[in-house]
Amino acid sequence: MTAMTSRSPSDRSEASLLSAMMSMAPPGIRLGCRTIRVGDEDLLLPEEQHAVTTRNLEARRASGAARHLARDLMAELGHPVVAIGRGRFGQPIWPAGVVGSLAHDRVMAVAAVVSGPANLSLGIDVEPAEPLPDDAVPLVMTAGDELGTASRHLAGRILFAAKEAIYKAVYPLDGIILNHDDVVVSLAASCGRTRAGPVVRLYLCISPRIVVLAIPSGR
């Protein structure tokens, strides 16, 4: 008989979030999450140590957690374990044949990975399931956004995550830096678009954290 072992709150939160993310994942896309731990900064490979130039320990720790997670997902898809670089604007640089996205908040790192050509793209973001500060809501929410049945308590935070994910998904395709008011989101229709970009499909889970996956139309 297998002995029962107790899980820490962070382990339980990670398992719960992973279950929610797997439920929303489209076919062929691998999603994962990892609670950011002390020592995760040491998970950066040597090439990544040089690419992630910040000396902020929390930022390096989160980057190590996210890249370690993404490498595990790539291995599940049959890709070799290689360093994930960092572009001029902080975007991850993926090896040939892999498309992905990374994100983290102060507690959790998430990753999305799929096998595909360079003209494929996706974006992911994670946020705590708590209201956005009142002074930030007008900066995120625009007149064109449609909230549908989303909780008004969390609507601002969900929109923030959706627009961050959309930006990450679209930037590799057009190289345009966007503000929040350049992105319009319909939570009712689970989609969004930039001022000049394609329709982007959104996949969302809200508990125990908010995670949004964005995939431009064409996939």
VOPAGU-2260 file (C-alpha; in pm, 1 decimal, decimal comma):
REM VOPAGU-2260
SITE   aa  ch    i         X         Y         Z
SITE  MET   A    0       0,0       0,0       0,0
SITE  THR   A    1     134,5     343,5     -94,8
SITE  ALA   A    2     183,0     580,4     197,2
SITE  MET   A    3      -7,7     906,6     185,0
SITE  THR   A    4     205,2    1221,2     188,8
SITE  SER   A    5      86,5    1574,1     256,1
SITE  ARG   A    6     145,0    1848,9       4,5
SITE  SER   A    7     255,2    2201,0      83,1
SITE  PRO   A    8      15,8    2485,2      -7,3
SITE  SER   A    9     240,4    2578,8    -301,6
SITE  ASP   A   10     234,1    2219,9    -431,4
SITE  ARG   A   11    -145,2    2209,3    -403,9
SITE  SER   A   12    -178,4    2542,9    -581,4
SITE  GLU   A   13      53,6    2425,7    -860,0
SITE  ALA   A   14    -140,3    2100,4    -905,4
SITE  SER   A   15    -473,0    2284,4    -907,9
SITE  LEU   A   16    -354,5    2538,0   -1162,8
SITE  LEU   A   17    -203,9    2270,0   -1385,4
SITE  SER   A   18    -537,4    2086,2   -1386,6
SITE  ALA   A   19    -719,7    2405,2   -1486,2
SITE  MET   A   20    -467,3    2482,0   -1760,4
SITE  MET   A   21    -487,3    2130,8   -1902,3
SITE  SER   A   22    -864,9    2164,4   -1920,8
SITE  MET   A   23    -837,4    2475,3   -2138,7
SITE  ALA   A   24    -544,3    2359,9   -2355,9
SITE  PRO   A   25    -612,5    2332,2   -2731,1
SITE  PRO   A   26    -497,7    2009,4   -2902,5
SITE  GLY   A   27    -123,1    1987,4   -2966,2
SITE  ILE   A   28     -21,1    2268,1   -2729,9
SITE  ARG   A   29     162,7    2179,6   -2411,0
SITE  LEU   A   30      95,5    2400,6   -2110,6
SITE  GLY   A   31     267,9    2388,3   -1774,4
SITE  CYS   A   32     315,4    2576,9   -1448,9
SITE  ARG   A   33     572,5    2580,5   -1171,3
SITE  THR   A   34     571,7    2749,5    -833,2
SITE  ILE   A   35     878,5    2976,0    -822,8
SITE  ARG   A   36    1117,7    2839,8    -561,7
SITE  VAL   A   37    1433,9    2956,3    -388,7
SITE  GLY   A   38    1722,9    2835,8    -605,1
SITE  ASP   A   39    1531,9    2844,3    -935,7
SITE  GLU   A   40    1779,1    3105,4   -1057,3
SITE  ASP   A   41    2028,5    2816,9   -1079,4
SITE  LEU   A   42    1805,8    2645,3   -1336,9
SITE  LEU   A   43    1921,3    2893,5   -1600,6
SITE  LEU   A   44    2158,9    2723,4   -1842,7
SITE  PRO   A   45    2499,4    2891,0   -1894,4
SITE  GLU   A   46    2386,9    3060,0   -2217,2
SITE  GLU   A   47    2071,7    3181,2   -2041,6
SITE  GLN   A   48    2274,1    3315,1   -1748,5
SITE  HIS   A   49    2437,0    3558,2   -1993,6
SITE  ALA   A   50    2115,5    3635,4   -2185,6
SITE  VAL   A   51    1911,0    3720,2   -1875,1
SITE  THR   A   52    2110,0    4027,6   -1781,9
SITE  THR   A   53    1909,1    4155,3   -1484,6
SITE  ARG   A   54    2075,1    4124,2   -1144,8
SITE  ASN   A   55    1740,1    4126,4    -965,9
SITE  LEU   A   56    1727,9    3791,1    -787,9
SITE  GLU   A   57    1348,9    3755,7    -803,1
SITE  ALA   A   58    1351,7    3818,6   -1179,0
SITE  ARG   A   59    1633,1    3568,5   -1239,4
SITE  ARG   A   60    1456,7    3313,7   -1018,9
SITE  ALA   A   61    1131,9    3352,8   -1215,8
SITE  SER   A   62    1317,9    3332,8   -1546,8
SITE  GLY   A   63    1492,3    3014,1   -1435,9
SITE  ALA   A   64    1161,7    2856,7   -1332,5
SITE  ALA   A   65     989,8    2948,2   -1660,2
SITE  ARG   A   66    1274,3    2831,1   -1884,6
SITE  HIS   A   67    1317,7    2504,9   -1693,0
SITE  LEU   A   68     946,2    2442,8   -1731,4
SITE  ALA   A   69     954,2    2520,0   -2104,2
SITE  ARG   A   70    1247,7    2283,7   -2159,5
SITE  ASP   A   71    1049,7    2003,8   -1993,8
SITE  LEU   A   72     756,7    2074,8   -2225,7
SITE  MET   A   73     987,6    2075,0   -2530,3
SITE  ALA   A   74    1126,9    1738,6   -2422,8
SITE  GLU   A   75     771,7    1601,4   -2405,5
SITE  LEU   A   76     732,9    1703,4   -2770,9
SITE  GLY   A   77    1057,8    1528,6   -2865,2
SITE  HIS   A   78    1279,5    1836,5   -2893,4
SITE  PRO   A   79    1633,4    1843,7   -2747,2
SITE  VAL   A   80    1707,0    2034,7   -2429,4
SITE  VAL   A   81    1861,2    2365,1   -2539,8
SITE  ALA   A   82    1894,8    2715,1   -2402,3
SITE  ILE   A   83    1605,5    2955,7   -2453,3
SITE  GLY   A   84    1755,9    3291,9   -2538,7
SITE  ARG   A   85    1625,6    3641,4   -2480,2
SITE  GLY   A   86    1553,7    3899,1   -2747,8
SITE  ARG   A   87    1608,2    4273,4   -2748,9
SITE  PHE   A   88    1269,0    4343,7   -2589,9
SITE  GLY   A   89    1280,1    4053,1   -2346,0
SITE  GLN   A   90    1097,3    3802,5   -2565,3
SITE  PRO   A   91    1218,2    3440,0   -2547,7
SITE  ILE   A   92    1411,1    3310,1   -2848,9
SITE  TRP   A   93    1302,8    2956,0   -2933,7
SITE  PRO   A   94    1500,9    2689,5   -3121,1
SITE  ALA   A   95    1398,7    2598,0   -3476,3
SITE  GLY   A   96    1080,6    2394,5   -3487,4
SITE  VAL   A   97     948,1    2523,2   -3154,6
SITE  VAL   A   98     704,0    2804,5   -3082,3
SITE  GLY   A   99     629,3    2908,2   -2728,7
SITE  SER   A  100     562,7    3172,3   -2468,6
SITE  LEU   A  101     664,9    3229,8   -2105,8
SITE  ALA   A  102     513,7    3431,5   -1822,8
SITE  HIS   A  103     529,5    3467,1   -1447,0
SITE  ASP   A  104     393,6    3668,3   -1161,5
SITE  ARG   A  105     554,6    3683,9    -817,4
SITE  VAL   A  106     447,2    3329,0    -729,7
SITE  MET   A  107     397,4    3117,5   -1039,9
SITE  ALA   A  108     571,4    3064,4   -1374,2
SITE  VAL   A  109     380,3    2931,8   -1676,2
SITE  ALA   A  110     479,0    2820,3   -2024,7
SITE  ALA   A  111     311,5    2722,0   -2349,4
SITE  VAL   A  112     497,4    2525,0   -2617,0
SITE  VAL   A  113     402,1    2374,4   -2954,2
SITE  SER   A  114     594,8    2224,0   -3243,9
SITE  GLY   A  115     563,4    2440,4   -3551,7
SITE  PRO   A  116     715,8    2681,2   -3801,6
SITE  ALA   A  117     836,6    3032,7   -3724,8
SITE  ASN   A  118     520,0    3190,0   -3870,4
SITE  LEU   A  119     314,3    3024,5   -3596,0
SITE  SER   A  120     279,6    3215,3   -3270,8
SITE  LEU   A  121     117,2    3208,9   -2930,1
SITE  GLY   A  122     124,8    3407,8   -2608,4
SITE  ILE   A  123      53,7    3333,2   -2243,7
SITE  ASP   A  124      17,6    3538,5   -1927,4
SITE  VAL   A  125     -47,0    3462,2   -1559,1
SITE  GLU   A  126    -184,5    3694,3   -1294,3
SITE  PRO   A  127    -309,2    3657,5    -936,2
SITE  ALA   A  128    -686,4    3609,9    -913,9
SITE  GLU   A  129    -744,1    3943,0    -743,5
SITE  PRO   A  130    -871,1    4282,9    -856,9
SITE  LEU   A  131    -648,9    4513,3   -1054,9
SITE  PRO   A  132    -563,3    4832,2    -860,9
SITE  ASP   A  133    -829,6    5097,3    -920,9
SITE  ASP   A  134    -585,8    5343,2   -1076,1
SITE  ALA   A  135    -473,0    5081,1   -1330,1
SITE  VAL   A  136    -819,3    4985,5   -1457,8
SITE  PRO   A  137    -863,6    5293,9   -1685,2
SITE  LEU   A  138    -523,8    5222,2   -1840,7
SITE  VAL   A  139    -623,6    4866,0   -1931,0
SITE  MET   A  140    -995,9    4877,7   -2006,0
SITE  THR   A  141   -1106,8    5054,2   -2325,5
SITE  ALA   A  142   -1451,1    5140,1   -2460,5
SITE  GLY   A  143   -1435,7    4856,2   -2712,6
SITE  ASP   A  144   -1370,1    4581,3   -2458,7
SITE  GLU   A  145   -1658,3    4341,7   -2396,1
SITE  LEU   A  146   -1667,7    4174,3   -2055,7
SITE  GLY   A  147   -1955,3    3933,3   -2117,4
SITE  THR   A  148   -2028,6    3737,9   -1800,4
SITE  ALA   A  149   -1682,4    3789,2   -1651,3
SITE  SER   A  150   -1676,7    3875,1   -1282,2
SITE  ARG   A  151   -1667,6    4253,4   -1242,0
SITE  HIS   A  152   -1447,3    4187,2    -939,6
SITE  LEU   A  153   -1176,0    4038,2   -1164,0
SITE  ALA   A  154   -1259,8    4191,9   -1503,2
SITE  GLY   A  155    -972,9    4439,0   -1504,4
SITE  ARG   A  156    -717,9    4174,0   -1412,8
SITE  ILE   A  157    -854,9    3931,2   -1674,0
SITE  LEU   A  158    -838,1    4200,0   -1942,3
SITE  PHE   A  159    -482,1    4283,5   -1839,8
SITE  ALA   A  160    -377,3    3918,7   -1873,4
SITE  ALA   A  161    -560,5    3882,6   -2205,4
SITE  LYS   A  162    -396,3    4190,5   -2355,2
SITE  GLU   A  163     -51,6    4084,5   -2234,4
SITE  ALA   A  164    -102,5    3739,4   -2390,7
SITE  ILE   A  165    -227,3    3891,2   -2717,6
SITE  TYR   A  166      73,7    4122,5   -2737,0
SITE  LYS   A  167     309,7    3828,2   -2684,9
SITE  ALA   A  168     129,9    3631,9   -2956,1
SITE  VAL   A  169     124,2    3910,1   -3213,1
SITE  TYR   A  170     461,1    4079,0   -3158,7
SITE  PRO   A  171     668,5    3797,9   -3318,0
SITE  LEU   A  172     450,4    3826,5   -3629,9
SITE  ASP   A  173     456,7    4202,9   -3686,9
SITE  GLY   A  174     722,6    4344,3   -3451,9
SITE  ILE   A  175     491,1    4624,9   -3339,2
SITE  ILE   A  176     506,8    4741,0   -2977,2
SITE  LEU   A  177     152,4    4787,8   -2844,5
SITE  ASN   A  178     -15,4    4968,4   -2558,5
SITE  HIS   A  179    -322,4    4830,9   -2382,8
SITE  ASP   A  180    -548,8    5068,7   -2575,5
SITE  ASP   A  181    -417,4    4921,2   -2901,9
SITE  VAL   A  182    -582,2    4588,0   -2812,5
SITE  VAL   A  183    -956,3    4522,6   -2796,9
SITE  VAL   A  184   -1084,4    4212,7   -2617,4
SITE  SER   A  185   -1420,1    4036,2   -2616,3
SITE  LEU   A  186   -1432,0    3799,5   -2322,3
SITE  ALA   A  187   -1782,6    3700,9   -2433,6
SITE  ALA   A  188   -1648,2    3574,9   -2766,8
SITE  SER   A  189   -1314,1    3454,1   -2623,6
SITE  CYS   A  190   -1115,8    3658,4   -2873,2
SITE  GLY   A  191    -935,5    3985,3   -2925,8
SITE  ARG   A  192    -755,1    4184,2   -3192,5
SITE  THR   A  193    -496,8    4456,6   -3225,1
SITE  ARG   A  194    -556,8    4774,0   -3424,7
SITE  ALA   A  195    -403,2    4623,9   -3739,2
SITE  GLY   A  196    -358,9    4257,8   -3651,6
SITE  PRO   A  197    -546,8    3930,5   -3689,9
SITE  VAL   A  198    -821,8    3799,0   -3466,1
SITE  VAL   A  199    -663,7    3621,4   -3170,0
SITE  ARG   A  200    -840,7    3331,7   -3000,7
SITE  LEU   A  201    -832,3    3333,8   -2619,5
SITE  TYR   A  202    -830,5    3040,8   -2377,5
SITE  LEU   A  203    -883,9    3124,9   -2012,1
SITE  CYS   A  204    -880,0    2975,9   -1665,7
SITE  ILE   A  205    -941,6    3182,9   -1353,5
SITE  SER   A  206    -882,3    2960,5   -1049,8
SITE  PRO   A  207    -654,3    2939,2    -857,5
SITE  ARG   A  208    -477,3    3200,9   -1074,7
SITE  ILE   A  209    -573,2    3379,3   -1395,9
SITE  VAL   A  210    -402,4    3231,7   -1701,6
SITE  VAL   A  211    -475,8    3342,0   -2057,3
SITE  LEU   A  212    -344,5    3171,2   -2370,0
SITE  ALA   A  213    -366,4    3367,4   -2697,8
SITE  ILE   A  214    -336,6    3215,2   -3046,5
SITE  PRO   A  215    -367,3    3426,9   -3363,4
SITE  SER   A  216    -622,1    3300,4   -3616,5
SITE  GLY   A  217    -478,7    3064,7   -3872,2
SITE  ARG   A  218    -407,7    2783,1   -3630,7
